[in-house]
Amino acid sequence: METLKNINERRKQLLYHYKTLIEESYNLRETDCALSDIQEYNAIKTLEELNMLNFLSR
């Protein structure tokens, strides 16, 4: 049961991190396209990890 609690806590952290990366990417879109793309890539990687944890917590 402790493992499920850890998974859920990690999911919350990743979701917050994903949202901040997406917001940063959107804000940088007009000023620095390359940095915006890097932030979007990091957000996609975070989303992949979040999806794996969602699968484990079912």
PDB file of N, CA, C and O in Angstrom:
ATOM      1  N   MET A   1       0.818  -1.191   0.000  1.00  0.00           N
ATOM      2  CA  MET A   1       0.000   0.000   0.000  1.00  0.00           C
ATOM      3  C   MET A   1       0.869   1.265   0.000  1.00  0.00           C
ATOM      4  O   MET A   1       0.497   2.288  -0.576  1.00  0.00           O
ATOM      5  N   GLU A   2       2.020   1.176   0.649  1.00  0.00           N
ATOM      6  CA  GLU A   2       2.944   2.308   0.673  1.00  0.00           C
ATOM      7  C   GLU A   2       3.435   2.634  -0.744  1.00  0.00           C
ATOM      8  O   GLU A   2       3.643   3.801  -1.076  1.00  0.00           O
ATOM      9  N   THR A   3       3.616   1.616  -1.565  1.00  0.00           N
ATOM     10  CA  THR A   3       4.074   1.825  -2.934  1.00  0.00           C
ATOM     11  C   THR A   3       3.047   2.629  -3.724  1.00  0.00           C
ATOM     12  O   THR A   3       3.408   3.537  -4.473  1.00  0.00           O
ATOM     13  N   LEU A   4       1.782   2.302  -3.560  1.00  0.00           N
ATOM     14  CA  LEU A   4       0.724   3.036  -4.262  1.00  0.00           C
ATOM     15  C   LEU A   4       0.687   4.494  -3.812  1.00  0.00           C
ATOM     16  O   LEU A   4       0.448   5.393  -4.618  1.00  0.00           O
ATOM     17  N   LYS A   5       0.919   4.719  -2.548  1.00  0.00           N
ATOM     18  CA  LYS A   5       0.959   6.092  -2.030  1.00  0.00           C
ATOM     19  C   LYS A   5       2.136   6.855  -2.646  1.00  0.00           C
ATOM     20  O   LYS A   5       2.001   8.023  -3.009  1.00  0.00           O
ATOM     21  N   ASN A   6       3.279   6.197  -2.761  1.00  0.00           N
ATOM     22  CA  ASN A   6       4.452   6.826  -3.385  1.00  0.00           C
ATOM     23  C   ASN A   6       4.202   7.129  -4.855  1.00  0.00           C
ATOM     24  O   ASN A   6       4.600   8.180  -5.357  1.00  0.00           O
ATOM     25  N   ILE A   7       3.541   6.205  -5.539  1.00  0.00           N
ATOM     26  CA  ILE A   7       3.230   6.413  -6.951  1.00  0.00           C
ATOM     27  C   ILE A   7       2.307   7.613  -7.124  1.00  0.00           C
ATOM     28  O   ILE A   7       2.516   8.440  -8.012  1.00  0.00           O
ATOM     29  N   ASN A   8       1.291   7.707  -6.281  1.00  0.00           N
ATOM     30  CA  ASN A   8       0.357   8.826  -6.385  1.00  0.00           C
ATOM     31  C   ASN A   8       1.024  10.158  -6.071  1.00  0.00           C
ATOM     32  O   ASN A   8       0.728  11.171  -6.705  1.00  0.00           O
ATOM     33  N   GLU A   9       1.911  10.158  -5.106  1.00  0.00           N
ATOM     34  CA  GLU A   9       2.646  11.382  -4.774  1.00  0.00           C
ATOM     35  C   GLU A   9       3.541  11.799  -5.940  1.00  0.00           C
ATOM     36  O   GLU A   9       3.614  12.980  -6.278  1.00  0.00           O
ATOM     37  N   ARG A  10       4.212  10.842  -6.548  1.00  0.00           N
ATOM     38  CA  ARG A  10       5.081  11.131  -7.703  1.00  0.00           C
ATOM     39  C   ARG A  10       4.245  11.632  -8.884  1.00  0.00           C
ATOM     40  O   ARG A  10       4.675  12.522  -9.618  1.00  0.00           O
ATOM     41  N   ARG A  11       3.056  11.063  -9.064  1.00  0.00           N
ATOM     42  CA  ARG A  11       2.160  11.523 -10.131  1.00  0.00           C
ATOM     43  C   ARG A  11       1.792  12.985  -9.945  1.00  0.00           C
ATOM     44  O   ARG A  11       1.780  13.750 -10.910  1.00  0.00           O
ATOM     45  N   LYS A  12       1.492  13.381  -8.711  1.00  0.00           N
ATOM     46  CA  LYS A  12       1.148  14.775  -8.431  1.00  0.00           C
ATOM     47  C   LYS A  12       2.321  15.693  -8.751  1.00  0.00           C
ATOM     48  O   LYS A  12       2.139  16.761  -9.335  1.00  0.00           O
ATOM     49  N   GLN A  13       3.519  15.276  -8.369  1.00  0.00           N
ATOM     50  CA  GLN A  13       4.709  16.080  -8.647  1.00  0.00           C
ATOM     51  C   GLN A  13       4.934  16.223 -10.147  1.00  0.00           C
ATOM     52  O   GLN A  13       5.224  17.313 -10.642  1.00  0.00           O
ATOM     53  N   LEU A  14       4.799  15.120 -10.859  1.00  0.00           N
ATOM     54  CA  LEU A  14       5.021  15.163 -12.308  1.00  0.00           C
ATOM     55  C   LEU A  14       3.967  15.998 -13.011  1.00  0.00           C
ATOM     56  O   LEU A  14       4.280  16.705 -13.968  1.00  0.00           O
ATOM     57  N   LEU A  15       2.726  15.929 -12.554  1.00  0.00           N
ATOM     58  CA  LEU A  15       1.669  16.720 -13.171  1.00  0.00           C
ATOM     59  C   LEU A  15       1.937  18.211 -12.991  1.00  0.00           C
ATOM     60  O   LEU A  15       1.748  18.993 -13.922  1.00  0.00           O
ATOM     61  N   TYR A  16       2.371  18.603 -11.808  1.00  0.00           N
ATOM     62  CA  TYR A  16       2.719  20.002 -11.557  1.00  0.00           C
ATOM     63  C   TYR A  16       3.896  20.419 -12.441  1.00  0.00           C
ATOM     64  O   TYR A  16       3.880  21.494 -13.040  1.00  0.00           O
ATOM     65  N   HIS A  17       4.908  19.568 -12.517  1.00  0.00           N
ATOM     66  CA  HIS A  17       6.080  19.854 -13.345  1.00  0.00           C
ATOM     67  C   HIS A  17       5.690  19.960 -14.820  1.00  0.00           C
ATOM     68  O   HIS A  17       6.180  20.838 -15.531  1.00  0.00           O
ATOM     69  N   TYR A  18       4.821  19.079 -15.271  1.00  0.00           N
ATOM     70  CA  TYR A  18       4.366  19.104 -16.667  1.00  0.00           C
ATOM     71  C   TYR A  18       3.642  20.416 -16.976  1.00  0.00           C
ATOM     72  O   TYR A  18       3.885  21.038 -18.011  1.00  0.00           O
ATOM     73  N   LYS A  19       2.766  20.825 -16.085  1.00  0.00           N
ATOM     74  CA  LYS A  19       2.011  22.055 -16.316  1.00  0.00           C
ATOM     75  C   LYS A  19       2.922  23.274 -16.363  1.00  0.00           C
ATOM     76  O   LYS A  19       2.718  24.171 -17.181  1.00  0.00           O
ATOM     77  N   THR A  20       3.923  23.311 -15.493  1.00  0.00           N
ATOM     78  CA  THR A  20       4.840  24.454 -15.504  1.00  0.00           C
ATOM     79  C   THR A  20       5.692  24.463 -16.774  1.00  0.00           C
ATOM     80  O   THR A  20       5.964  25.527 -17.330  1.00  0.00           O
ATOM     81  N   LEU A  21       6.113  23.287 -17.231  1.00  0.00           N
ATOM     82  CA  LEU A  21       6.898  23.234 -18.468  1.00  0.00           C
ATOM     83  C   LEU A  21       6.079  23.688 -19.671  1.00  0.00           C
ATOM     84  O   LEU A  21       6.583  24.410 -20.532  1.00  0.00           O
ATOM     85  N   ILE A  22       4.834  23.273 -19.731  1.00  0.00           N
ATOM     86  CA  ILE A  22       3.964  23.681 -20.844  1.00  0.00           C
ATOM     87  C   ILE A  22       3.742  25.191 -20.810  1.00  0.00           C
ATOM     88  O   ILE A  22       3.769  25.849 -21.850  1.00  0.00           O
ATOM     89  N   GLU A  23       3.522  25.736 -19.619  1.00  0.00           N
ATOM     90  CA  GLU A  23       3.319  27.172 -19.499  1.00  0.00           C
ATOM     91  C   GLU A  23       4.568  27.941 -19.912  1.00  0.00           C
ATOM     92  O   GLU A  23       4.472  28.939 -20.626  1.00  0.00           O
ATOM     93  N   GLU A  24       5.739  27.485 -19.472  1.00  0.00           N
ATOM     94  CA  GLU A  24       6.989  28.135 -19.863  1.00  0.00           C
ATOM     95  C   GLU A  24       7.201  28.058 -21.369  1.00  0.00           C
ATOM     96  O   GLU A  24       7.635  29.025 -21.996  1.00  0.00           O
ATOM     97  N   SER A  25       6.894  26.912 -21.934  1.00  0.00           N
ATOM     98  CA  SER A  25       7.042  26.741 -23.379  1.00  0.00           C
ATOM     99  C   SER A  25       6.145  27.719 -24.132  1.00  0.00           C
ATOM    100  O   SER A  25       6.565  28.335 -25.112  1.00  0.00           O
ATOM    101  N   TYR A  26       4.922  27.852 -23.669  1.00  0.00           N
ATOM    102  CA  TYR A  26       3.982  28.769 -24.319  1.00  0.00           C
ATOM    103  C   TYR A  26       4.459  30.218 -24.193  1.00  0.00           C
ATOM    104  O   TYR A  26       4.383  30.989 -25.150  1.00  0.00           O
ATOM    105  N   ASN A  27       4.948  30.579 -23.015  1.00  0.00           N
ATOM    106  CA  ASN A  27       5.401  31.958 -22.806  1.00  0.00           C
ATOM    107  C   ASN A  27       6.650  32.286 -23.619  1.00  0.00           C
ATOM    108  O   ASN A  27       6.842  33.434 -24.019  1.00  0.00           O
ATOM    109  N   LEU A  28       7.490  31.303 -23.863  1.00  0.00           N
ATOM    110  CA  LEU A  28       8.721  31.534 -24.622  1.00  0.00           C
ATOM    111  C   LEU A  28       8.518  31.485 -26.137  1.00  0.00           C
ATOM    112  O   LEU A  28       9.422  31.831 -26.897  1.00  0.00           O
ATOM    113  N   ARG A  29       7.362  31.067 -26.562  1.00  0.00           N
ATOM    114  CA  ARG A  29       7.112  30.865 -27.990  1.00  0.00           C
ATOM    115  C   ARG A  29       7.390  32.116 -28.827  1.00  0.00           C
ATOM    116  O   ARG A  29       7.909  32.015 -29.939  1.00  0.00           O
ATOM    117  N   GLU A  30       7.048  33.286 -28.298  1.00  0.00           N
ATOM    118  CA  GLU A  30       7.222  34.523 -29.063  1.00  0.00           C
ATOM    119  C   GLU A  30       8.644  35.069 -28.998  1.00  0.00           C
ATOM    120  O   GLU A  30       9.083  35.761 -29.916  1.00  0.00           O
ATOM    121  N   THR A  31       9.366  34.765 -27.921  1.00  0.00           N
ATOM    122  CA  THR A  31      10.681  35.389 -27.751  1.00  0.00           C
ATOM    123  C   THR A  31      11.835  34.479 -28.147  1.00  0.00           C
ATOM    124  O   THR A  31      12.805  34.945 -28.746  1.00  0.00           O
ATOM    125  N   ASP A  32      11.753  33.196 -27.825  1.00  0.00           N
ATOM    126  CA  ASP A  32      12.872  32.280 -28.090  1.00  0.00           C
ATOM    127  C   ASP A  32      12.308  30.917 -28.504  1.00  0.00           C
ATOM    128  O   ASP A  32      12.000  30.075 -27.660  1.00  0.00           O
ATOM    129  N   CYS A  33      12.183  30.723 -29.794  1.00  0.00           N
ATOM    130  CA  CYS A  33      11.557  29.500 -30.311  1.00  0.00           C
ATOM    131  C   CYS A  33      12.344  28.248 -29.950  1.00  0.00           C
ATOM    132  O   CYS A  33      11.755  27.213 -29.643  1.00  0.00           O
ATOM    133  N   ALA A  34      13.651  28.333 -29.985  1.00  0.00           N
ATOM    134  CA  ALA A  34      14.477  27.153 -29.685  1.00  0.00           C
ATOM    135  C   ALA A  34      14.295  26.718 -28.236  1.00  0.00           C
ATOM    136  O   ALA A  34      14.125  25.531 -27.958  1.00  0.00           O
ATOM    137  N   LEU A  35      14.331  27.657 -27.329  1.00  0.00           N
ATOM    138  CA  LEU A  35      14.133  27.323 -25.918  1.00  0.00           C
ATOM    139  C   LEU A  35      12.718  26.826 -25.665  1.00  0.00           C
ATOM    140  O   LEU A  35      12.502  25.958 -24.819  1.00  0.00           O
ATOM    141  N   SER A  36      11.762  27.371 -26.390  1.00  0.00           N
ATOM    142  CA  SER A  36      10.384  26.900 -26.286  1.00  0.00           C
ATOM    143  C   SER A  36      10.275  25.440 -26.713  1.00  0.00           C
ATOM    144  O   SER A  36       9.571  24.656 -26.076  1.00  0.00           O
ATOM    145  N   ASP A  37      10.961  25.078 -27.778  1.00  0.00           N
ATOM    146  CA  ASP A  37      10.956  23.695 -28.250  1.00  0.00           C
ATOM    147  C   ASP A  37      11.598  22.750 -27.233  1.00  0.00           C
ATOM    148  O   ASP A  37      11.134  21.626 -27.040  1.00  0.00           O
ATOM    149  N   ILE A  38      12.659  23.212 -26.591  1.00  0.00           N
ATOM    150  CA  ILE A  38      13.322  22.392 -25.573  1.00  0.00           C
ATOM    151  C   ILE A  38      12.386  22.164 -24.393  1.00  0.00           C
ATOM    152  O   ILE A  38      12.291  21.051 -23.874  1.00  0.00           O
ATOM    153  N   GLN A  39      11.698  23.216 -23.972  1.00  0.00           N
ATOM    154  CA  GLN A  39      10.755  23.078 -22.856  1.00  0.00           C
ATOM    155  C   GLN A  39       9.608  22.138 -23.229  1.00  0.00           C
ATOM    156  O   GLN A  39       9.152  21.347 -22.403  1.00  0.00           O
ATOM    157  N   GLU A  40       9.153  22.229 -24.460  1.00  0.00           N
ATOM    158  CA  GLU A  40       8.079  21.348 -24.908  1.00  0.00           C
ATOM    159  C   GLU A  40       8.549  19.892 -24.945  1.00  0.00           C
ATOM    160  O   GLU A  40       7.800  18.988 -24.574  1.00  0.00           O
ATOM    161  N   TYR A  41       9.769  19.667 -25.385  1.00  0.00           N
ATOM    162  CA  TYR A  41      10.338  18.319 -25.388  1.00  0.00           C
ATOM    163  C   TYR A  41      10.411  17.764 -23.969  1.00  0.00           C
ATOM    164  O   TYR A  41      10.046  16.614 -23.729  1.00  0.00           O
ATOM    165  N   ASN A  42      10.880  18.579 -23.034  1.00  0.00           N
ATOM    166  CA  ASN A  42      10.940  18.140 -21.640  1.00  0.00           C
ATOM    167  C   ASN A  42       9.542  17.844 -21.095  1.00  0.00           C
ATOM    168  O   ASN A  42       9.366  16.912 -20.311  1.00  0.00           O
ATOM    169  N   ALA A  43       8.564  18.623 -21.503  1.00  0.00           N
ATOM    170  CA  ALA A  43       7.187  18.387 -21.071  1.00  0.00           C
ATOM    171  C   ALA A  43       6.670  17.057 -21.624  1.00  0.00           C
ATOM    172  O   ALA A  43       5.964  16.329 -20.926  1.00  0.00           O
ATOM    173  N   ILE A  44       7.014  16.742 -22.856  1.00  0.00           N
ATOM    174  CA  ILE A  44       6.581  15.477 -23.456  1.00  0.00           C
ATOM    175  C   ILE A  44       7.217  14.304 -22.723  1.00  0.00           C
ATOM    176  O   ILE A  44       6.552  13.301 -22.466  1.00  0.00           O
ATOM    177  N   LYS A  45       8.499  14.421 -22.384  1.00  0.00           N
ATOM    178  CA  LYS A  45       9.165  13.364 -21.622  1.00  0.00           C
ATOM    179  C   LYS A  45       8.510  13.187 -20.243  1.00  0.00           C
ATOM    180  O   LYS A  45       8.329  12.062 -19.777  1.00  0.00           O
ATOM    181  N   THR A  46       8.163  14.289 -19.607  1.00  0.00           N
ATOM    182  CA  THR A  46       7.488  14.232 -18.309  1.00  0.00           C
ATOM    183  C   THR A  46       6.120  13.577 -18.451  1.00  0.00           C
ATOM    184  O   THR A  46       5.713  12.791 -17.596  1.00  0.00           O
ATOM    185  N   LEU A  47       5.414  13.898 -19.523  1.00  0.00           N
ATOM    186  CA  LEU A  47       4.106  13.300 -19.757  1.00  0.00           C
ATOM    187  C   LEU A  47       4.209  11.793 -19.975  1.00  0.00           C
ATOM    188  O   LEU A  47       3.345  11.041 -19.523  1.00  0.00           O
ATOM    189  N   GLU A  48       5.251  11.351 -20.659  1.00  0.00           N
ATOM    190  CA  GLU A  48       5.457   9.916 -20.846  1.00  0.00           C
ATOM    191  C   GLU A  48       5.645   9.207 -19.509  1.00  0.00           C
ATOM    192  O   GLU A  48       5.074   8.142 -19.278  1.00  0.00           O
ATOM    193  N   GLU A  49       6.445   9.802 -18.634  1.00  0.00           N
ATOM    194  CA  GLU A  49       6.662   9.208 -17.312  1.00  0.00           C
ATOM    195  C   GLU A  49       5.360   9.216 -16.504  1.00  0.00           C
ATOM    196  O   GLU A  49       5.064   8.266 -15.779  1.00  0.00           O
ATOM    197  N   LEU A  50       4.596  10.291 -16.636  1.00  0.00           N
ATOM    198  CA  LEU A  50       3.311  10.375 -15.954  1.00  0.00           C
ATOM    199  C   LEU A  50       2.348   9.300 -16.443  1.00  0.00           C
ATOM    200  O   LEU A  50       1.612   8.715 -15.649  1.00  0.00           O
ATOM    201  N   ASN A  51       2.351   9.041 -17.736  1.00  0.00           N
ATOM    202  CA  ASN A  51       1.493   8.002 -18.293  1.00  0.00           C
ATOM    203  C   ASN A  51       1.902   6.613 -17.800  1.00  0.00           C
ATOM    204  O   ASN A  51       1.040   5.767 -17.563  1.00  0.00           O
ATOM    205  N   MET A  52       3.192   6.371 -17.645  1.00  0.00           N
ATOM    206  CA  MET A  52       3.641   5.086 -17.108  1.00  0.00           C
ATOM    207  C   MET A  52       3.164   4.895 -15.667  1.00  0.00           C
ATOM    208  O   MET A  52       2.728   3.808 -15.288  1.00  0.00           O
ATOM    209  N   LEU A  53       3.250   5.956 -14.875  1.00  0.00           N
ATOM    210  CA  LEU A  53       2.779   5.869 -13.504  1.00  0.00           C
ATOM    211  C   LEU A  53       1.269   5.708 -13.431  1.00  0.00           C
ATOM    212  O   LEU A  53       0.759   5.021 -12.546  1.00  0.00           O
ATOM    213  N   ASN A  54       0.555   6.333 -14.350  1.00  0.00           N
ATOM    214  CA  ASN A  54      -0.902   6.151 -14.400  1.00  0.00           C
ATOM    215  C   ASN A  54      -1.239   4.703 -14.684  1.00  0.00           C
ATOM    216  O   ASN A  54      -2.193   4.163 -14.124  1.00  0.00           O
ATOM    217  N   PHE A  55      -0.469   4.074 -15.547  1.00  0.00           N
ATOM    218  CA  PHE A  55      -0.678   2.661 -15.863  1.00  0.00           C
ATOM    219  C   PHE A  55      -0.438   1.794 -14.629  1.00  0.00           C
ATOM    220  O   PHE A  55      -1.197   0.862 -14.362  1.00  0.00           O
ATOM    221  N   LEU A  56       0.621   2.103 -13.878  1.00  0.00           N
ATOM    222  CA  LEU A  56       0.955   1.303 -12.691  1.00  0.00           C
ATOM    223  C   LEU A  56      -0.062   1.466 -11.571  1.00  0.00           C
ATOM    224  O   LEU A  56      -0.255   0.546 -10.776  1.00  0.00           O
ATOM    225  N   SER A  57      -0.700   2.596 -11.496  1.00  0.00           N
ATOM    226  CA  SER A  57      -1.596   2.848 -10.377  1.00  0.00           C
ATOM    227  C   SER A  57      -3.015   2.348 -10.612  1.00  0.00           C
ATOM    228  O   SER A  57      -3.877   2.542  -9.755  1.00  0.00           O
ATOM    229  N   ARG A  58      -3.277   1.723 -11.728  1.00  0.00           N
ATOM    230  CA  ARG A  58      -4.620   1.216 -11.992  1.00  0.00           C
ATOM    231  C   ARG A  58      -4.984   0.073 -11.132  1.00  0.00           C
ATOM    232  O   ARG A  58      -6.089  -0.456 -11.245  1.00  0.00           O
TER     233      ARG A  58
END
